[in-house]
Amino acid sequence: MPNTPIPNKSEQDYQAQIADLQSEVSELKKLLEYYQSQLLLSKRRQFGVSSEVTNTDERQMSMFGEAQPTVAIEPETEEISYTRKKRKGKREEDLSGLPVERIDYELSEADRRCPQCGETMRDIGVDVRRELKVIPARFVVLEHAKHTYACKTCSENSHTTPMTKADAPPALINGSLASASLVAYIATQKYLSGMPLYRLEQGFTYDGVTISRQTMTNWVILCSERYLEGIYEKLKEELLKESVLHSDDTTVQVLKEPGRKASQKSYEWLYRTSGYSEHKIVIYDYQTTRAHEHPKNFLEGFNGYLHTDGYEAYHKLEGITVAGCWSHVRRYWEKALKVIPKDKQKDSAAETAVAYINELFRLEREYDKQNLTPQERYTERIKRSQPVSDAFFDWAYGLGALPKTLLGEAVTYTLNQRKYLNNIYLDGRLEISNNRAERSIKPFVMGRKAWLFSTSQAGARAS
């Protein structure tokens, strides 16, 4: 074989090649660390606890001058000189609002004869055993018989016969067997209990009644359009008069939407009043996309504070001050904390961040216990909470975390949301999180896991 000439390379060329390889290895290590953290986080989501409750130990509390006392305190003793009133049992409280049917089991007079003297025994006591009876839903055919009346005398002696009819309530849906109670039952089972219509159809069949799911769907859609849209519009009108609102959104799959595939996601936007509102209102708005024009159009005429998550569509709204959600921030840091081995979590950046945020929530719970007015809460937040959040943002800014890591994502999200998170210090009525909206949207999310999708846009609007 002919000898292959070896190219001559200078030492500088070799050093450059080594530097390139070292840089490549460094990037691959970062990528490997990122995918390992994603895999661990995925397993945590699948098998771990989903609660957001975190432990705040004494070391974390001491960061903010709130260390717990370490000296044991002798408990004071008090002599009780009165008789405590026996508390009513929980079972009694649970059953107190239910009707009671009593069945008495008595002996006949013959059976009450005394075996010694033959006299009739007297009743000296009753042993009562309680049980809970359920009466399943049952169908009853309700006939509305509308009588017509005519004058017999006039019919015999006159050319005209006066006639009149008795009044009767109009049908809920003309030509249909649907009653108000039946449609209300169907809607309640689907939207409050998460019961798919096909299972309702099966249940009705077991009871000897045939009502197809398509018929039930048509009833719900028609009744929502005919009887509920007016109420919905009135609720929306009252909602927009408020000065503090919450908003959130969740996906909904609609199979038949013009110009869209069945697999594409649509959205149910939620809007609700705040905790300080006199009248609580929660309403949904079905839309095909998550574009910012949907909240813009819905909230037209509203000027005030809007609690949201970090979705940027809300930040484009004009005339509205967006208040960010500290719960969302904490979730990013908790993700970064969960992928750190247990023995290395202590004193980590993620744990420190969670401690900062937990302190803010602890202060909020303290304000709640004190039943502060909005003005008092505003004053306490400026005095006690804002210095904690300012220190947290300054600390996060100086971390210098790598962007393609969970820690880097947490830092980026935190600093990008700083403006909106700090808006909670503008008004004492504002809340530290958007959990109120998330709790309100949860029934829809849980129901969707059962009935999965809406077939048509009319069905999505009815939902």
C-alpha positions in Angstrom: 0.0 0.0 0.0 1.3 3.4 -0.8 2.1 5.6 2.2 -0.6 8.2 2.8 1.1 11.5 3.6 0.2 12.9 7.0 -0.8 16.5 6.8 1.4 18.9 8.7 -0.5 20.7 11.5 0.9 23.4 13.6 0.6 23.4 17.4 -1.9 26.3 17.0 -4.1 24.1 14.8 -4.1 21.3 17.4 -5.0 23.7 20.2 -7.9 25.1 18.2 -9.2 21.6 17.5 -8.9 20.7 21.2 -10.7 23.9 22.1 -13.5 23.0 19.7 -13.8 19.5 21.0 -13.9 20.7 24.6 -16.6 23.2 23.7 -18.6 20.5 22.1 -18.2 18.2 25.1 -19.3 21.0 27.4 -22.5 21.6 25.3 -23.2 17.9 25.2 -22.9 17.7 29.0 -25.3 20.5 29.3 -27.7 18.9 26.9 -27.4 15.5 28.8 -28.1 17.3 32.1 -31.1 19.0 30.6 -32.6 15.8 29.3 -31.9 14.0 32.6 -33.7 16.7 34.5 -36.6 16.5 32.1 -36.9 12.7 32.5 -36.8 13.0 36.3 -39.4 15.7 36.2 -41.6 13.6 34.0 -41.4 10.7 36.4 -42.2 13.0 39.3 -45.3 14.3 37.4 -46.4 10.7 36.7 -45.7 9.1 40.0 -45.1 11.9 42.5 -47.4 14.0 44.7 -49.1 16.9 42.7 -49.8 19.1 45.8 -48.1 22.5 45.9 -47.7 22.4 49.6 -44.1 22.9 50.6 -42.3 22.6 53.9 -40.9 25.7 55.4 -38.4 24.8 58.1 -36.8 26.9 60.7 -33.7 27.6 58.6 -35.8 29.1 55.8 -37.9 31.1 58.2 -34.7 32.6 59.8 -33.9 34.1 56.4 -36.6 36.7 57.1 -36.1 37.2 60.9 -39.0 34.9 61.7 -37.1 32.1 63.4 -39.1 29.9 65.7 -38.2 29.9 69.4 -35.9 27.0 70.4 -36.5 27.3 74.2 -39.2 25.1 75.5 -42.1 27.0 76.9 -43.9 25.5 79.9 -47.6 25.3 79.2 -49.9 27.2 81.5 -52.5 25.3 83.4 -56.0 26.5 83.9 -58.6 25.0 86.2 -61.9 24.5 84.5 -64.8 25.3 86.9 -67.7 24.8 84.5 -69.4 21.9 82.7 -68.6 21.6 79.0 -71.7 21.3 76.8 -71.5 18.0 74.9 -70.9 18.7 71.2 -73.4 17.4 68.8 -72.0 14.4 66.9 -70.9 14.7 63.2 -73.4 12.1 62.1 -76.2 14.0 63.8 -75.1 17.2 62.0 -74.9 15.4 58.6 -78.4 14.0 59.0 -80.1 17.0 60.6 -81.4 18.4 57.3 -82.9 15.2 56.0 -86.5 14.1 56.4 -87.1 11.2 58.8 -89.3 8.2 58.3 -89.9 6.2 61.4 -91.0 2.5 61.6 -92.2 1.4 65.0 -92.0 -2.3 65.8 -94.5 -3.2 68.5 -95.9 -6.4 70.0 -99.5 -7.2 69.9 -101.5 -7.2 73.1 -101.4 -11.0 73.2 -97.7 -11.1 72.9 -97.3 -8.6 75.7 -98.9 -10.9 78.3 -96.7 -11.4 81.3 -95.7 -15.1 81.5 -96.0 -15.0 85.3 -99.1 -13.1 86.2 -100.9 -12.7 82.8 -101.1 -8.9 82.9 -100.3 -6.8 79.9 -96.8 -5.4 79.9 -96.3 -1.7 79.5 -93.9 0.1 77.1 -90.8 1.1 79.1 -88.3 2.1 76.4 -87.4 2.2 72.7 -84.1 1.2 71.0 -83.6 3.3 67.8 -81.3 2.2 65.0 -80.7 4.7 62.2 -79.8 4.0 58.6 -79.8 6.0 55.4 -82.2 5.1 52.6 -81.7 6.2 49.0 -84.6 6.7 46.6 -83.1 6.5 43.0 -84.3 8.9 40.4 -87.5 7.7 38.7 -89.4 8.7 35.6 -93.0 9.8 35.8 -95.1 10.6 32.7 -96.6 14.0 33.4 -99.7 14.7 31.3 -100.8 18.3 30.9 -104.6 18.0 30.2 -105.8 21.4 28.9 -109.6 21.5 29.1 -111.9 23.4 26.7 -115.3 24.6 27.7 -118.3 25.6 25.6 -121.8 27.0 26.6 -124.4 24.3 26.1 -127.3 26.7 26.2 -125.9 28.9 23.4 -125.0 25.9 21.3 -128.7 24.9 21.4 -130.3 28.4 21.0 -127.8 30.6 19.3 -125.9 30.7 16.0 -122.6 31.2 17.9 -121.2 29.1 20.8 -118.7 30.9 23.2 -115.7 28.7 24.0 -112.8 29.1 26.4 -109.7 27.1 27.4 -108.0 26.6 30.7 -104.5 28.1 31.1 -101.5 25.7 31.1 -97.8 26.3 31.3 -96.1 26.3 27.8 -93.9 23.4 26.8 -90.2 23.7 27.4 -89.6 22.6 23.8 -92.6 22.2 21.5 -93.3 18.6 20.4 -90.7 17.2 22.8 -90.9 15.1 25.9 -88.3 17.3 27.6 -89.3 18.9 30.9 -87.4 21.5 32.9 -86.5 19.0 35.5 -85.3 16.4 33.0 -83.0 18.9 31.1 -81.7 20.3 34.4 -80.9 16.7 35.5 -79.1 16.0 32.3 -77.0 19.2 32.4 -76.2 18.7 36.1 -75.1 15.2 35.6 -72.8 16.2 32.7 -71.3 19.5 33.8 -71.3 19.1 37.6 -70.8 15.3 38.0 -68.8 14.8 34.8 -71.1 12.2 33.4 -70.8 11.6 29.6 -74.1 11.6 27.8 -73.5 8.0 26.5 -73.5 6.8 30.1 -76.6 8.8 30.9 -78.2 7.1 27.9 -77.3 3.7 29.3 -78.6 4.6 32.7 -81.9 5.8 31.2 -82.1 2.5 29.3 -81.7 0.5 32.5 -84.7 2.5 33.9 -86.8 1.5 30.9 -86.6 4.9 29.1 -85.0 5.5 25.7 -83.4 8.9 25.2 -80.5 9.1 22.8 -77.5 11.1 23.5 -78.1 13.2 20.3 -81.6 14.1 21.7 -80.1 15.1 25.0 -77.5 17.2 23.3 -80.1 19.0 21.2 -82.1 19.7 24.4 -79.2 21.1 26.2 -78.1 23.3 23.3 -81.6 24.6 22.6 -82.4 25.3 26.2 -79.1 27.1 26.7 -79.8 29.3 23.7 -83.5 29.9 24.6 -83.4 30.3 28.3 -79.8 30.9 29.5 -78.1 33.3 27.1 -80.1 36.2 28.5 -79.0 35.4 32.0 -75.4 35.0 30.7 -75.4 38.4 29.1 -76.8 40.0 32.3 -74.0 38.3 34.4 -71.4 39.5 31.9 -72.8 43.1 32.2 -72.6 42.9 36.0 -69.1 41.3 35.8 -67.6 44.2 33.8 -68.8 46.7 36.4 -66.3 45.2 38.9 -62.8 46.8 39.4 -61.0 43.6 40.1 -61.3 40.4 38.1 -59.6 37.0 37.6 -59.1 35.2 34.3 -57.8 31.8 33.2 -58.3 29.5 30.2 -58.3 25.8 29.4 -58.5 23.7 26.3 -61.5 22.0 24.8 -61.6 19.8 21.8 -64.4 20.5 19.3 -64.7 17.9 16.5 -66.6 19.9 13.9 -65.3 23.5 13.5 -65.3 25.1 10.0 -61.8 25.2 8.5 -60.2 23.3 11.4 -59.1 19.8 12.1 -60.8 17.7 14.7 -57.5 17.4 16.6 -57.0 21.1 16.9 -57.5 22.6 20.4 -60.0 25.3 21.1 -60.3 27.2 24.4 -62.7 28.0 27.2 -61.8 31.3 28.7 -62.9 31.9 32.3 -63.7 35.3 33.9 -64.7 35.7 37.5 -65.1 38.3 40.3 -62.6 38.7 43.1 -62.9 37.7 46.8 -64.0 41.2 47.7 -66.9 41.3 45.3 -70.4 41.3 46.9 -71.9 39.1 44.2 -69.8 36.1 43.0 -69.9 35.6 39.2 -68.1 33.0 37.2 -68.6 32.7 33.4 -66.9 31.1 30.5 -66.3 32.2 26.9 -65.7 29.6 24.2 -63.3 30.6 21.5 -61.4 28.7 18.8 -58.0 30.1 19.6 -55.9 31.6 22.5 -55.3 34.9 20.7 -55.3 38.1 22.7 -58.3 39.6 20.8 -60.6 37.2 22.7 -60.0 38.7 26.2 -59.8 42.1 24.6 -63.3 41.8 23.0 -64.8 40.1 26.1 -63.4 42.7 28.5 -64.4 45.7 26.4 -65.5 48.5 28.7 -63.7 47.0 31.7 -61.1 49.2 33.4 -59.4 47.8 36.5 -57.1 45.1 37.7 -57.0 41.6 36.1 -55.5 38.6 37.9 -53.9 36.2 35.3 -51.1 33.7 34.8 -48.0 34.7 32.8 -49.6 34.4 29.4 -48.4 37.3 27.3 -51.8 37.8 25.6 -53.1 39.5 28.7 -50.2 41.9 28.7 -51.4 43.4 25.5 -54.7 44.6 27.0 -55.1 48.4 27.1 -56.6 50.2 30.0 -56.2 47.1 32.3 -53.6 46.5 35.0 -52.5 42.9 35.0 -51.6 41.4 38.4 -49.3 38.4 38.1 -49.5 35.1 39.9 -46.9 34.1 42.5 -48.1 30.5 42.5 -47.0 30.1 38.9 -43.6 31.5 39.7 -43.2 29.0 42.6 -44.1 26.1 40.3 -41.1 26.9 38.0 -38.7 26.9 41.0 -40.3 23.7 42.4 -39.6 22.0 39.1 -36.0 22.9 39.4 -35.9 21.7 43.0 -37.5 18.4 42.2 -34.7 17.3 39.8 -32.0 18.0 42.4 -31.0 14.9 44.5 -32.4 15.0 48.0 -29.0 15.3 49.6 -28.1 18.4 47.5 -31.4 20.3 47.8 -30.4 22.1 51.0 -28.9 25.5 50.3 -29.6 25.1 46.6 -30.7 28.1 44.6 -34.1 26.5 43.9 -34.7 25.9 47.6 -33.8 29.4 48.4 -36.2 30.8 45.8 -39.0 28.6 47.2 -38.3 29.9 50.7 -38.6 33.5 49.5 -41.9 32.8 47.9 -43.2 30.7 50.8 -42.5 33.7 53.0 -44.7 35.9 50.9 -47.5 33.4 51.1 -47.0 33.0 54.9 -47.4 36.8 55.3 -50.6 36.6 53.3 -52.0 34.0 55.6 -51.1 36.2 58.5 -53.0 39.1 57.0 -56.0 36.8 56.4 -56.0 35.8 60.0 -56.0 39.4 61.1 -59.0 40.2 58.9 -57.3 43.3 57.6 -59.2 45.8 55.5 -57.9 46.4 51.9 -56.2 49.6 53.0 -54.6 47.8 56.0 -53.5 45.0 53.8 -52.0 47.5 51.4 -50.0 49.1 54.2 -48.7 45.8 55.6 -47.7 44.6 52.2 -45.7 47.7 51.5 -44.0 47.5 54.9 -43.4 43.7 55.2 -44.0 41.9 51.9 -42.5 44.2 49.3 -39.0 44.1 50.8 -39.0 40.3 50.6 -40.0 40.3 47.0 -37.5 43.0 46.1 -34.7 41.0 47.8 -35.9 37.9 45.9 -35.8 39.6 42.5 -32.3 41.1 43.2 -31.1 37.7 44.3 -32.5 36.0 41.2 -31.0 38.6 38.9 -27.5 37.8 40.2 -27.8 34.0 39.8 -26.5 33.8 36.2 -28.2 30.5 35.6 -27.8 28.8 32.2 -30.8 29.4 30.0 -31.3 25.8 28.8 -31.9 24.4 32.3 -34.9 24.2 34.6 -33.1 26.7 36.9 -32.5 29.0 34.0 -36.2 28.8 32.9 -37.2 29.7 36.5 -35.0 32.7 36.5 -36.1 33.9 33.1 -39.8 33.5 33.9 -39.4 35.3 37.3 -37.6 38.3 35.9 -39.9 38.6 32.9 -42.9 38.6 35.2 -41.5 41.0 37.8 -43.5 44.0 36.6 -46.8 42.1 36.9 -46.0 40.4 40.1 -45.2 43.7 41.8 -48.6 45.0 40.7 -50.2 43.3 43.7 -48.7 46.1 45.8 -50.9 48.7 44.1 -54.2 47.8 45.8 -55.0 45.9 49.0 -57.9 44.0 47.3 -55.5 42.2 44.9 -54.5 38.7 45.7 -51.0 37.1 45.7 -52.1 34.4 43.2 -54.6 33.6 40.5 -55.7 30.4 42.4 -59.2 31.7 42.7 -59.7 31.5 38.9 -57.9 28.1 38.8 -60.3 26.7 41.4 -63.2 28.0 39.4 -62.1 26.4 36.1 -61.3 23.0 37.7 -64.9 21.6 37.5 -64.8 22.1 33.7 -61.3 20.5 33.5 -62.5 17.5 35.6 -65.6 17.1 33.6 -63.7 17.2 30.4 -61.7 14.2 31.4 -64.9 12.2 31.4 -66.8 13.6 28.3 -63.6 14.4 26.4 -64.9 16.8 23.7 -67.8 18.7 22.2 -69.0 17.7 18.7 -70.1 21.1 17.5 -69.4 24.8 18.2 -73.0 25.1 19.4 -72.3 22.3 22.0 -69.1 24.1 23.1 -71.0 27.4 23.6 -73.7 25.6 25.5 -71.1 24.1 27.8 
